[in-house]
Amino acid sequence: MDRQMIFRVALRGDELLNNPRFNKGTAFTVAERKAFGLTGRLPSKVNTLDEQCERAYLQLQGRDSAIRKNSFLQSMKSQNFVLYYTLLSRHLRELIPIIYTPTEAEAISDYSHLFRRSEGLYLTFPDQDTMEQDFLEQTRGKDIDLIVCSDSEAILGIGDQGVGGIGISTAKAVIYSLIGGIDPSQSLSVVLDVGTDNEDLLNDHLYVGWPHSRIRGEEYDKFVDKFVQLVRKYFPRCLLHFEDFGVTNAQRLLKRYKETHAVFNDDIQGTGAVTLSCVMAAVGVTKTKLSEQRYIIYGAGSAGLGIARQLRDAIVSTDSLSEHEANKLFYLIDKHGLIKQSLGDGNIREDLKDFVRPDDEWAGVKENGAGEISLLETVKKIKPTVLIGCSTHASAFTEEVIKTMAEGCQRPIILPLSNPSKLVEVDPKNANDWTNGKALLATGSPFPPAKMPNGKDYIIAECNNALIYPGLGFGAIVSKSRRMTDTMIIAGARRLASLSPALKDADDALLPDFADAPQINFEVAVAVAEQAIEEGSADVTWTKEEARERVQKDLWLPIYGEYVYAKDGMM
């Protein structure tokens, strides 16, 4: 975007007022009103953006519930991008829970009853013969940098939501613009409507999606592949973000496409990256190495496996262990207990094979009646230094588990990451108390500070994906990277970790405050672009030394420009 902010605009009258990219509402100047035929369409007062924000915030406060506030903000987004994003940026911590989790989950679950207007591109399985035509209708004449898509099978902890998954695609795209600096007019939100297994939706006569059981297997793969090939054909340098795919598809699709396009799965890679940053900061405090830790990951779904792989890859990259050696540092636990050989192939997913523990390690360790080894027994045996929870098993990290862990290391790293807060594996206050303030803590949801034995407040870091994934994506976009490589993600994670307050004060938060997310993601984007150029993934002519300047230049900011009427087109 030209920093002079002067645009040649061909729209006039209602066309201009109804275009959220260019609409200014009451902020159109007198000269612009005359030039664009708006004088009689607006009240006479010309407002500043500050005045518009003040009015909009007062209107928002008049909504008496989170879901009504969500609806109000959705309406504002469809009217005026600059006002919408400015309002959000000025009240970031307050409004993120309104436009994203947890409120967006409520909006998605009731999507068909709340439906008012299209939010993006709806690609439906029975209409796949016209997919290319439908895709081009939505994207013709646009320079798309970001496509966020979901098949809606695993939405925000509430499961299969059918066509309502378009809501998570649009919410993620908003975060990319709000925190990452990606131009919202250059992003596309997509839902892949392959049916739903949600009986409540199938039995709801107001359901607006395809009322059919979820398509799986070869038919599903062909449908998804047709979409991905369209993206590759028409926007070969855009970032394709997969969101809230089910556990049987998420890792598989990421693996299938990551070598041929810049694809990213936030549930796997975003969660893994921000957790890696957290652990990097913690080992910086303890003055140890990633490869010197013993890791228990409680919960082996997409998030848990993504965290394990991200940590493993970072160990290989930074500490020069082989992948086989690094795998031995991890102990994964799911509903069957510790993942070990004797569970059998029927109870171990194919994608977990790297982390299966041999049975002979566990001779003499107490098992339950089904031959399963519990979290507590695993802690007793291996004396972990890092304990990560992504199980949604509330209070799974009991007092005995935490105290046993603390006996085996000086500063236990404990990351109960499950969302929402009611499902967290341990309240960080309890973990702090049970370790006498020794624990290095971060959670997936916001929690109040805990008290240290010396009376000081210990700030509980929020291990929030939004601290890193917008910057990872923006860095890949700016550098026009052909792929989102593991080394680019590690570079972004390392940059985030370097900004940890705990590196200056060991009893401070492991990650920066979420209120600083835009500045943090800018730094992440610079690191990713630098790495992309260094390793040859980028497709640009500028150098690594110019990365910071280029990221700054391409950063989209919600600022009104000056408009000049031009019949011959817009720029």
N, C-alpha and C positions, 0 to 999 in steps of 0.2 A: 504494500500500500504506500502510495506517495505521501510522505510526511507533510507535504504542503496541504494535503487534504482538500484539493480542488477536484471536483468531479464534473464531467460532462454527462448530463442526464437527459434522456429522451422522454421520460415519463412526464405526464401532466395530470393535473386535477385529481380525480378519485384514484386513477391508476397509481399515482405517486403516493397518495395517502394510504393506499392499501398494500403498499410494498414495504415489508418490515425492514428490508435492507436500507432503503433510502428515506423512509418516512421520518420526519422530525416532529410531527404534531404541532403544538403551539410554539415550537422553537424555530420554525421557518422565519427567516428575516422578512422585513417588509419588501425588500427588493426581490427576494426569492418568491414571495407570494404573488407578486405582480408577474414575474417571468414565467411561473408555472401554473397560472390560472387558479390560485388558491385563495385569493383575497376574500371572496364570498363564502368560502368553504370552512373558514376558521374564524373564531372570535378574534377581536382586534389586538389583544395583548400578546406581545412577543415574550415568551418565557425563556429564561436560561435553563440549561440542563439541571442545575442545582434546584431551581424552583420546581421543575417537573419531577425530580426525584423526591422532593419534600412532599408534593401532592400524592405521588404514587405510594409512598411509604405510609402516609396517613390513611389512604384507601385500603392498603393491605392490612393495616392494624385493625380496621373495621371488620375484617373477616374473623369469625369467632371460632374457627377450627383450623387445624393444619391442612386438611383436605380442601377447604374453601380457599385458603391462601394459595395452595398449589394450583387450583383452578384459575385464580386471579392472575397468577404469574404466567401460567400457560397462555392466557389470553393476551397479556402484555407482550409476550415473546412474539406472538403472531402479528402484532401491530408495529413494534418499534424495537429493533435489535439494540440500538445504542442505549435507550432508556432502560430496557430490561437488564442488560449486562452491567450497566452502571449501578443500578439499584442493588443488584446482587453483590457486586464487588464492594459496595459501601457497607453491606451488612452480611458479610461472607459467613461468619460462624453461625449467625442466626438463621440464615436462609438456605444454606446447604441441606440441612435436614428436611426442609420443605420441598425443595426441587429434586432431592435424591432420597436416599434411604434415611428414615423409615417411611416418610409420607408417600413417596412415589410408589412404594410397594402397595399401599392402600389404593392409590389411583389405578394402578395396573390391574389389581384384583377385581376392580369394579369398572373396568375399561368400557365394556359394552353399554353399561348404564349411564356412564358419564360422557360417552362419545358425542362430539360436536363437529369436529372437522379433521381432515387428514393431517397427520403429523410427519409423513415421510412416504416411503415407497413400500407398498404391500405386495410381495411376490407370493402367489398362492399356488400350491401344488397342481391343482387341476388346470391352471391357466399357464402352465410352463411353456406351451407352444408359442405364446406371445411374449415370453419373458424379455427377449431382446428389445422388442418394440416398446414394451412398458418401461424398460430401463432407460431407453433413449428418450422417451417422452419426458421423463423426470430430469434427465441430465443434459439434454441438448443445449448447447450454448454456454454451459457452465464449466468452470475449471475446478474440478473436484479434487481436494487434497486428502479428505478423510471420509471413509465410509464405515459406519458402525452398524453391525448387523447382529441379530439374535434369532434363534429358532424357538426361544421362549420356554425351553424345557425346565430350566432351573433358575427361576427369577428370584433374586434377592431373598433367598431363604423361604419363599412361599411356593416354590415348585412350578409346575406346568401351568402357564397362563395363556396359551394359545396366541391369538393375534394381539392380545394386550401387550405382548413383549415389545411392540413398537415403542412403548413408553420408556423402557430401559435403554433402548437405542438412542432415543432423543435426549434422555437425561445424561447419558455418557457424552454425547456430542456437545451438550451445553457445558459440561465440566471442562472438556478440551478447550472450548473457547474462553470460558470464564477464567480458568487457572493456567491454561497452556498457551493462550494467545493465538489460536487457530481461527481464521476468519469464518464466522458461522455461515456465510453465504457460500462457502466452499466445502461444506460438509453435507453428507447425505445419511439419513437414518433409514434403516431397512429392517423389516421383519420378514423372515422366511416362514410363511404359514404352511406348515406341513401337517396340520391337524392338531388335535390335542387329546390327551388321555384324561383330562380333567372332567369328570362326570357332571359336575355342577355347571360347567360351561356347555357341555353337549346337551344338557337338558334345559338350558335357558333359551327360550324362544327369542330373546333380544340379543343373543350372542352375535356379534358382527363378523366373526371369522368363519373359516371353513368348518362346518360341523361334521367332522370325521375323525376317527381315531388316528393317532399319530403314525405317519408313514415312517418305516424303518428299513434297514438293510440296503440292498442295491438301489432300490428306487430313491431312497433318501439321498444316498451318495451321489447319484446322477443329477438330482435336482440341485444340490449344493454346488456340485462341480460346474454345472451350467452357469450358475450365478458368479462363481469365482472367475471363470474364464471370461465372462463379460467385463468384470472389473479389470482383469489383466489386459484385455483387448483395448478398452477405451480409456482406462486411467492407469497405465502401467507404473506410474510413480506415486500413486496415492497410498496411504496407509489403510489397510483393511483390518478393522478391529472386530474380533469375535467376542460376543458378550453373552454370558449365562446360557451356554450350551450344556447339555447334560453330561454326566461323568463318562458315559460310554462313547461320546462323540468329541468332547472338548479337546483332549490331548491328541486323539487320532487325527482330527482335522488340522490341528496346529502342525503336527509332524508332517502331514501330507503336503502342506502348502508353504511351509516356512522357507524352503530352499528356492522357491520360484517366484515369490512375491513378498513384499513387506507386509506380513501379517502379524497380528498381536492378539493374544488372549489375556485380558486383564485378570480373570479369575485364576489363571495359572501363572502368567509371567509378571503381572502387576503385583499380585500378592507376594509372589516369590521375591520380586525386586525390592519392595519396601521392607520386607522381613529381612532380606540380606543386608540392607542398609542398617537396620536396627542392630543386627548381630555384629556387623562390622564396627559400629559405634561402640557396642558393649565390649568387644575384644580390644578395642582401642583403650577403653577404660582399664581393663584388666591387664593390658600390655602383654597379650598373648596373640596367637594366630588362629585363623579359622580352622586350620588343620589340627589344632591341639584340643579341639572341643569334642565332646561326646553328645550327640544330638538325639533327643526323643521327640518325635512328632506324633502327637495324639490326634488322630483323624487323618485318614489316608484317601480322602476324596480328591477332587481336582485341585483344591487349594493346598492341601497337605502335600500331595505329590509334587505340585508345582514348586512349593517352598523347598522340598528336599532336593529337587533337581537343580534349582537355582543356587542353593548353597553348595551343592556338590560341584557344579560347574565353576563356581567362584573359587572353590578350594583348588580345583585342577588348574585354573588360570593363574591364581595368585601365589599358591604355595607349591606348585609343580608336582603334586601327587598325580598318579595315574587315576583314571576314572574308577577302576576296580578298587584301588586303595581307598579312595575317597568314599565310595559306597559303604565301606566297612564302618564308617563313623556314624552311620544313621540307624536308628531303631524306630520303625514305624508301627503304630498300633491302630487297629480299627475295631470294628464290633466283635471280631473274633480274637481280640487280644493282640499280643505281639505277632507280627507277620513272620512266621518261621516255616521251615520246610514241611513239617508234619501236618500243617493245616490242609495241605493238598491243593491241587490245581483248581478244584471246584470252589475253593474259598479265597483264592488269590488271583486278582485281575492280572492280565498279561502285562499291563503297564507298570506293575509293582515288582516285577521279577528282579530288577536290579538291587532291590533292598530286602530281599528275603534272607533271614538269618538262618544259619545252619543249626540243626537240632543239637549237635554235640556241644554247642556253647552253653546249653541250658540244662545239662544233666544236674539233677539235684535241686533245681529251682521249683518251687511250689506251683502246681497247676490246678485249675478247677476241674470239675468232673468231665468237661468236654476236652480236656487236654490243652486249655488255653492259659496263657501267662498274662497276668494283669499288669496294669500300669505300675502299681506299687511294687510288685515283685521285680519288674524291669528296672525301676529306679534303684532298688536295693542292690541288684546285681551289677549294673554298669556304672553307677554313680555319675549321672549325667551332669554336664555343665550348662547345657541349654535344654529347656523344656518348652515346646511350642504346642499350643492348642488350637485346632481348627476343626473341632468335632461337633459343635453346638450341643455338647453334653454338659449341661450346667453343673457347676461345682465338682467336676471330675477330679480337679487337683485339690485333694483333701488336705487337711492339716498334716496328716501323717506323711503324705506324699511330699509336701513342700518341706517339712522339717527333715525328712530323710535325705532329700536332695541337698539341703543346706549343710548337712553334716559332711557331705562329700566334696564341697568346693567352697572357696572363700567368698566369691560373689556370684551366686547362681543367676543365670540369665533366664527369666521366666516371661514368656510371651503368650498370654491367653487371648487369642485373637478372634474368637467366635463372636458373631453378631446375630441379633442385637444384644444389648448388655445383659438382658435377663438370661441369656444362654452362655455367658462367659464361663470358662472352666474354673476360674477363681477370681473373686473380688480382689483387685490389686491391693486394697487396704489390708486384707487378711494376709496376702502373700508377704507384704511388707512387715506386718507384725510378727508373723510366724518365723521370719528369718532375721528378726531384730534389726531390720533396716539394711540388711546386706544385699537383698535382691536388686538386680537391674531389671526394670519392668517396662513393658509396653502392652497396650491392649488394642483391640480392633474397634472399640467404641470409646467415646469420651468418658472419663471418670474424674472425680475430684482428686486433688492432691492427697497423698498419704503422709502421715506424721513420722518423721525419723525419730530415733531415740533421743537425739539432742534437741528435739522440738522444732526442727526445720521442716518446712513443707517439701515433700518429694513430688515433683511434677510427673504425673503418669503420661508418658508419651503416647500419642494416638498413632498407631501403626496403620495409617490410612493410605490406601492405594493412590488417592488423589494427590499425595505429596510427590508422586513420581511418574505415574503413567502419562499425564498430559505432556510432561517434559520429554519423556521417552518418545512419544509420538511426534511432537513438534520437531525434535531433533532429527528424526528420520525423514520428516517431510521437508524441512529446510535443506537437508543434504541430498534430497531426492534419492534416498537409498533404495537399492534394489531389493534389500532384505532387511529385516530387523534381526540382527545377529545377537547371539548370546553375549559376545564381547561388548556390543553397544549397550546392552542392558546392564552388564556389570559395570561399565564405565559410568552410566547414570547413577547406579546404586552407590558406587564409590564416592561420587560427587555429593550425593545427598548425605552419606555418612560423614563426610568431611565437615559438614555444617552442623553436626550434632553439638548441642550445648554441653553435653556430658564430657566432651573432650577438653573443655575448659574447666569444668567443675564436675568431678566424678559423681556427685550427688544431684546433678541437674538432669533434665529430661534427655532421653536417648535420641529423640528426633526433634527438629524444630517445631515451633507452634504452627498449627494448621492455618492460623490467620496470615502467616507469611507464605502460604502455598504458591501464590503467583511468582514471587521472587525466587523461591526454591526451585520451582519447575523451570524457570528461565536458566538457572545454573545447570540443571539436569540436561536441558536441551542443548546447551553449549557443549557439555561433555560428550553427549551422544553424537553430535555433528562432528566434533573433533575426532572421535573414534572411527566414525564412518569413513572419513577422509583418510585417516591414517591406515586403515585396513583395506581400503579400496572398494568399499561397498557403496560409496557415494557416487553420484553422477553430476558433479558440478565442476566448474573450472577454477573456483577459488580455493585457497589453501587453508590448512588447519589453523594458521595464525589469524585468519580472517573470520573464523567461525562466530566469535562473539558479536562482531559487527553485523554479520549477516543475519544471525538470529534476532538481534535487536531491530534490524531493518524490516524483517518479515513479521514481526510481532503485531497482531491485530489488537487495537485498543478501541474501546467504545467511546469514540469522540465524533461529534458532528463535523462534517466537512462543509466546505462552501460549494454550492451547486451553480453550474452554468448550463443554461438550456442548450441542448444540441439535438436537432432533428435527426442527425446522421448516426446517432448511437451513443452508448454510455461507456465510461471507463473509470 
